[in-house]
Amino acid sequence: MATLQQETDRETTENILPIIVASTLGSAIEWSDFFYYSFLAVTVFPAIFFPRLDPSAGAVASFAANFIGFAARPLGGVFFGRFGDRIGRKSTLVATLLLIGTTTMLMGVLPGYATLGITAPLLLALLRFLQGIGVGGEWGGSVLLTMEFSDQRRRGFWTSWPQVGVPVGLALSAASILLFENLYPGAAFQMIGWRIPFLLSTMLVVVGLYIRLRIPETPAFLRQKARRQEAGVSPLSVWRPYWRKVLLCALVRSGEQAPFYLFTTFALSYGTGVLHLDASLLYTGLIVAATVSFFTIPLFGALSDRIGRRWTTICGALMMICFIVPYFLLLNTRVPLLVIVTLACSLSCAHACLYGPQSSLIAERFPTQIRYVAASSGYQLASITAGGPAPIIATYLLTHSLLPAPAFPAWSLIALYIIASALISLLSVLCLKEYAGQATEES
């Protein structure tokens, strides 16, 4: 019996490794483009596309344009989710990669406000919207491609690998900024240096397309197609029997989504603007954080196979509640080593504990024929409720502190905001059924 199980595990591993490479690499490319824009929204875009606003107002305007990409993600999840359930996971993933690659390249050649006037930020917002549409369709396909090839005993571990594409993309985007800021120092980076990574990403897209075109369609989708069932349904029909699950999936992400964009995008604004830290130090810390997360995200995904998705998520939410105050205290020391360690812990501990099992937690509770659109809807709705608004809310709370100082420092309300987000995740996961080690929902 043990020998048979070992042979099954070995066969699953051999079959799924190319799928993991295709899912993770494609996800890393798309997230790299998405994060690179987010970083530039803090450092470059206020001066290039919003030069007539004062620095703080320019940062808020840039974050608002950045939010458009988040608002588009649920639309992309529904739009590409319908195609993914109708024509297949593989073809849809190719389309999302092409869309993101095209919009990213166009961002790299878009003139600034000095050339096009108000048209420049409007075009930037449009491209960010289309990029968000592509990212919204990417997650569901990458996760389902892996999940529907995996075995149920290690589903949490296998499906955590597309999640790894996020820290890989984060590291690539931060490293790109460090590299080209050194190659094009000072004003040269604002003139031309920031554009080059946008253009070079086209080469990575070609590699990603080559890999994704060579992978097979998932067995679950092929079985469903062979049964001649209707593969695609309207978004409204998803909400009728599954609206509660979709909403709970969105809410359970609150304690991961809001902190993530505070630990990355907002941390750059806070670190450089308030603490007067060197931007290269913060980018180095994010690269270290992403590198460690490469290992901890699958680790927590594997842990969820043993103790369950719910318990892993509960542990992650409690860790986030306990971590957020020390995060600001350590960051405020301005000691370079402590800053790097703090940034590394912010993504690789509590966040990774929440993010590792998240793909399986969401995707396994929907049946195959609507899994792409339903899982994507639940996952991407959190972009509007938690991820997108987080840097805007944090920036506002920082500049309009409602608590008396010095007893309550300016970041106190931000910490309370994160604690509230983690509590929403904790309460939401208690309402979700446990599927670890069980068959997925096929009712």
C-alpha positions in Angstrom: 0.0 0.0 0.0 2.8 2.4 0.9 4.7 1.5 -2.3 1.5 2.2 -4.3 1.1 5.6 -2.6 4.8 6.4 -3.3 4.4 5.6 -6.9 1.3 7.7 -7.2 3.0 10.7 -5.5 6.0 10.3 -7.8 3.8 10.3 -10.9 1.9 13.3 -9.6 5.1 15.2 -9.0 6.5 14.4 -12.5 3.3 15.5 -14.2 2.7 18.6 -12.2 6.3 20.1 -12.3 5.9 21.5 -15.9 2.5 22.9 -14.9 4.0 24.6 -11.8 6.8 26.2 -13.9 4.3 27.5 -16.4 1.9 28.9 -13.8 4.5 30.4 -11.5 6.7 31.9 -14.3 3.7 33.4 -16.1 2.3 34.8 -12.8 5.7 36.2 -11.9 6.0 38.1 -15.2 2.5 39.6 -14.9 2.9 40.6 -11.3 6.3 42.1 -12.0 4.7 44.4 -14.5 1.9 45.2 -12.1 4.2 45.9 -9.1 6.6 48.0 -11.2 3.8 50.4 -11.9 2.9 50.5 -8.2 6.4 51.4 -7.2 6.6 54.1 -9.8 3.3 55.5 -8.6 5.2 56.5 -5.5 8.6 57.7 -6.9 8.2 58.8 -10.5 4.6 59.2 -11.8 3.7 62.1 -9.5 6.3 64.2 -11.2 5.8 62.8 -14.8 2.0 62.7 -15.0 0.8 65.0 -12.1 3.4 67.8 -12.1 1.0 70.6 -11.2 0.0 69.1 -7.9 2.0 69.5 -4.7 4.0 66.3 -3.7 1.5 64.9 -1.2 -1.5 65.6 -3.6 0.5 64.1 -6.5 1.1 61.0 -4.5 -2.6 60.6 -3.7 -3.5 61.2 -7.3 -0.9 58.7 -8.4 -2.3 56.1 -5.9 -5.8 56.9 -7.2 -4.7 56.1 -10.8 -3.0 53.0 -9.4 -6.4 52.0 -7.8 -8.0 51.9 -11.2 -5.9 48.7 -11.8 -7.4 47.2 -8.7 -10.9 48.2 -9.6 -10.5 46.5 -13.0 -9.3 43.2 -11.5 -12.8 41.8 -10.5 -14.0 42.7 -14.1 -11.0 40.8 -15.5 -11.8 37.9 -13.2 -15.4 37.7 -14.4 -14.6 38.3 -18.1 -11.7 35.9 -18.4 -13.3 33.5 -15.9 -16.2 33.0 -18.3 -13.9 32.1 -21.1 -11.8 29.9 -18.8 -14.9 27.9 -17.9 -16.0 27.8 -21.5 -13.0 27.2 -23.7 -10.3 26.1 -21.1 -7.7 27.3 -18.7 -4.8 27.2 -21.0 -6.1 29.4 -23.8 -7.4 32.0 -21.3 -4.0 32.2 -19.6 -2.3 32.9 -23.0 -4.8 35.7 -23.6 -4.1 37.3 -20.1 -0.4 37.2 -20.7 -0.7 38.9 -24.1 -3.0 41.6 -22.7 -0.6 42.5 -19.8 2.4 42.3 -22.1 0.9 44.8 -24.6 -0.3 47.3 -22.0 3.0 47.2 -20.2 4.9 47.9 -23.4 2.6 50.9 -24.2 3.2 52.3 -20.7 6.9 52.3 -21.5 6.5 54.6 -24.5 3.7 56.8 -23.1 4.7 60.5 -23.1 4.3 62.5 -19.9 2.2 65.6 -19.0 4.7 68.0 -20.5 4.0 66.5 -23.9 0.4 65.5 -23.9 -1.1 67.5 -21.1 -4.1 66.0 -19.3 -4.3 63.3 -22.0 -1.1 61.7 -20.5 -2.6 60.8 -17.1 -5.8 59.7 -18.7 -4.0 57.3 -21.1 -2.0 56.1 -18.1 -5.2 55.3 -16.2 -6.6 53.5 -19.3 -3.5 51.3 -19.6 -3.6 50.6 -15.9 -7.2 49.6 -16.2 -6.4 47.2 -19.0 -3.4 45.8 -17.1 -5.7 45.2 -14.2 -8.2 43.4 -16.4 -5.4 41.0 -17.4 -4.1 40.5 -13.9 -7.7 39.8 -12.8 -8.0 36.9 -15.2 -4.5 35.6 -14.5 -4.8 34.3 -10.9 -7.8 32.0 -11.5 -6.2 30.3 -14.5 -2.8 29.9 -12.9 -4.3 28.4 -9.7 -6.7 26.1 -11.5 -4.1 24.9 -13.9 -2.1 23.6 -10.9 -5.0 22.5 -8.7 -6.7 20.4 -11.4 -3.5 18.5 -12.0 -2.8 17.9 -8.3 -3.8 15.3 -5.8 -6.2 16.2 -3.0 -3.7 15.1 -0.3 -1.2 17.8 -1.2 -3.5 20.3 -2.9 -2.5 23.2 -0.6 1.2 22.7 -1.3 0.8 22.4 -5.1 -1.6 25.3 -5.5 0.6 27.6 -3.4 3.2 27.8 -6.1 1.3 30.1 -8.4 1.1 32.4 -5.3 4.9 32.3 -5.3 4.7 34.3 -8.6 3.7 37.3 -6.5 7.0 37.6 -4.4 9.0 36.7 -7.5 7.4 39.5 -9.5 7.9 41.8 -6.5 11.6 41.0 -6.4 12.0 41.4 -10.1 10.3 44.8 -10.1 12.2 46.1 -7.1 15.5 44.8 -8.6 14.7 46.5 -11.9 14.3 49.9 -10.2 17.6 49.5 -8.3 19.4 48.5 -11.4 18.1 51.2 -13.7 18.4 53.9 -11.0 22.1 53.1 -10.9 22.4 53.0 -14.7 20.4 56.2 -15.1 21.1 58.3 -11.9 19.2 61.4 -10.9 17.1 63.1 -13.5 18.0 60.5 -16.2 15.9 57.9 -14.4 12.8 60.1 -14.6 13.5 61.0 -18.2 14.3 57.5 -19.7 15.5 55.0 -17.1 12.1 54.0 -15.7 10.8 53.2 -19.2 13.3 50.5 -20.0 12.0 47.7 -17.7 8.5 48.2 -19.2 10.0 47.6 -22.7 12.3 44.7 -21.6 9.3 42.9 -20.0 8.2 42.1 -23.6 11.0 39.6 -23.8 9.8 37.9 -20.6 6.3 37.7 -22.0 7.5 35.9 -25.1 9.2 33.3 -22.9 6.1 32.9 -20.8 3.9 32.5 -23.9 6.2 29.8 -25.3 6.0 27.8 -22.1 2.2 28.2 -21.7 1.5 27.2 -25.2 3.2 23.9 -24.6 1.3 22.8 -21.6 -1.9 20.6 -21.8 -5.4 21.5 -20.7 -6.4 20.3 -17.2 -7.9 16.8 -16.8 -10.9 18.2 -14.8 -11.9 20.6 -17.6 -11.5 17.9 -20.2 -13.7 15.5 -18.3 -16.3 18.1 -17.9 -16.1 18.9 -21.6 -16.4 15.2 -22.5 -19.6 15.0 -20.5 -21.0 17.7 -22.8 -22.1 19.9 -19.9 -22.4 23.6 -20.3 -19.0 24.9 -19.4 -19.7 28.6 -19.1 -22.5 30.4 -17.3 -23.3 34.1 -16.8 -21.8 35.9 -13.8 -25.2 36.4 -12.3 -25.9 32.7 -12.2 -22.7 32.2 -10.2 -24.0 34.5 -7.5 -27.3 32.8 -7.1 -26.1 29.5 -5.5 -22.7 30.7 -4.6 -22.9 34.4 -3.7 -22.3 33.8 0.0 -19.1 31.8 -0.7 -17.9 34.4 -3.2 -18.3 37.2 -0.6 -16.7 35.2 2.2 -13.7 34.5 -0.1 -13.4 38.2 -0.7 -13.6 39.1 3.0 -11.2 36.3 4.1 -8.5 38.1 2.0 -8.8 41.4 3.9 -6.1 40.5 6.5 -3.7 39.7 3.7 -4.6 42.2 1.0 -4.6 45.4 2.9 -1.3 44.7 4.8 0.5 43.5 1.6 0.1 46.9 -0.2 1.0 48.7 3.0 4.1 46.6 3.4 5.1 47.2 -0.3 3.7 50.3 -2.0 2.9 52.4 1.1 6.1 51.5 2.8 8.0 53.2 0.1 6.0 56.4 0.5 6.2 56.3 4.3 9.9 55.3 4.4 11.1 58.0 2.0 8.7 60.8 2.8 8.3 60.4 6.6 11.3 58.5 7.8 13.6 60.0 5.1 15.2 56.6 4.4 17.0 56.0 1.2 14.8 54.3 -1.4 17.5 51.8 -2.3 17.4 50.5 1.3 13.6 49.9 1.1 13.9 48.2 -2.3 16.6 46.0 -0.8 14.4 45.1 2.1 11.6 44.2 -0.3 13.8 42.0 -2.4 15.0 40.2 0.8 11.3 39.8 1.9 10.3 38.4 -1.5 13.2 36.0 -1.5 12.3 34.6 1.9 8.6 34.4 0.9 9.6 32.2 -2.0 10.1 29.5 0.6 7.6 30.3 3.3 4.5 30.6 1.0 4.8 26.9 -0.1 5.7 26.0 3.5 2.4 27.4 4.8 0.6 25.9 1.9 2.0 22.5 2.9 1.0 23.2 6.5 -2.6 23.8 5.5 -2.6 20.2 4.1 -1.8 19.0 7.6 -3.8 21.2 9.9 -6.4 22.6 7.5 -6.8 25.8 5.6 -9.0 27.3 8.3 -6.5 26.9 11.1 -3.6 28.1 9.0 -5.6 31.2 8.1 -6.6 31.8 11.8 -2.9 31.5 12.8 -2.0 34.0 10.0 -4.6 36.5 11.1 -3.5 36.4 14.7 0.1 36.7 13.7 -0.8 39.8 11.7 -2.6 41.4 14.7 0.4 40.8 16.9 3.0 42.0 14.3 1.6 45.3 13.0 2.6 47.5 16.0 6.2 46.1 16.2 6.4 46.6 12.5 6.0 50.4 12.8 8.2 50.6 15.9 11.1 48.8 14.2 10.7 50.7 11.0 10.8 54.0 12.8 14.2 53.2 14.3 15.7 54.0 10.9 18.4 51.4 11.6 19.2 49.9 8.2 19.5 46.3 9.4 16.3 46.5 11.5 14.5 48.1 8.5 15.5 45.2 6.2 14.6 42.6 8.8 11.2 44.3 9.4 10.4 44.4 5.8 11.5 40.8 5.4 9.3 39.6 8.3 6.3 41.6 7.1 5.9 39.5 3.9 7.4 36.2 4.9 5.7 35.5 8.2 2.1 36.6 8.9 1.4 37.5 5.3 2.8 34.2 3.9 0.8 32.3 6.4 -2.4 33.9 5.1 -1.4 33.8 1.4 0.0 30.3 1.2 -3.2 28.3 1.6 -5.4 31.0 0.1 -5.5 29.6 -3.5 -6.7 26.2 -2.4 -9.0 27.7 0.3 -10.9 29.7 -2.4 -10.8 27.5 -5.5 -11.6 24.1 -4.0 -15.1 25.2 -2.8 -16.5 25.7 -6.3 -17.4 23.1 -9.0 -15.4 22.7 -12.1 -17.9 24.2 -14.6 -17.9 27.6 -12.8 -14.7 27.4 -10.8 -12.7 29.9 -12.9 -15.3 32.7 -12.8 -16.4 32.0 -9.2 -13.0 31.7 -7.6 -11.7 34.7 -9.6 -14.7 36.8 -8.5 -14.1 36.0 -4.8 -10.3 36.5 -5.0 -10.4 39.7 -7.1 -13.2 41.5 -5.2 -10.8 41.9 -2.4 -8.8 44.2 -4.7 -11.6 46.7 -4.4 -12.5 46.2 -0.7 -8.9 45.8 0.7 -5.9 45.9 -1.6 -6.6 49.0 -3.8 -7.8 51.3 -1.1 -5.1 50.4 1.5 -2.4 52.8 0.3 -4.9 55.6 -0.2 -6.5 55.1 3.2 -3.1 54.8 4.9 -1.8 58.0 3.2 -4.9 59.9 4.4 -4.7 58.6 7.9 -1.0 59.5 8.1 -1.6 63.1 7.0 -4.9 63.6 8.9 -4.3 62.0 12.2 -7.4 62.0 14.4 -5.6 60.9 17.6 -3.7 63.2 19.9 0.1 63.2 19.7 2.5 62.3 21.0 0.6 59.6 23.0 -0.7 58.3 19.7 1.8 58.5 16.8 0.6 59.2 13.3 0.8 55.5 12.3 -1.5 54.4 15.2 -4.7 54.6 13.1 -3.0 52.6 10.3 -2.2 49.9 12.7 -5.8 49.8 13.9 -6.9 49.6 10.3 -4.7 46.5 9.7 -5.9 44.9 12.9 -9.5 45.4 11.8 -8.7 43.8 8.4 -7.1 40.8 10.1 -10.2 40.4 12.3 -12.4 40.4 9.2 -10.3 37.5 7.8 -10.5 35.6 11.1 -14.2 35.9 11.4 -14.8 35.1 7.7 -12.8 31.9 7.6 -14.8 30.5 10.5 -17.9 30.6 8.1 -16.1 28.6 5.4 -16.1 24.8 5.1 -12.9 22.9 5.4 -11.8 21.0 2.3 -8.2 20.1 3.1 -7.6 16.4 2.3 -11.1 16.1 0.8 -12.6 16.2 -2.7 -13.4 19.6 -4.1 -16.9 20.9 -4.4 -18.7 19.3 -7.4 -22.3 19.7 -6.4 
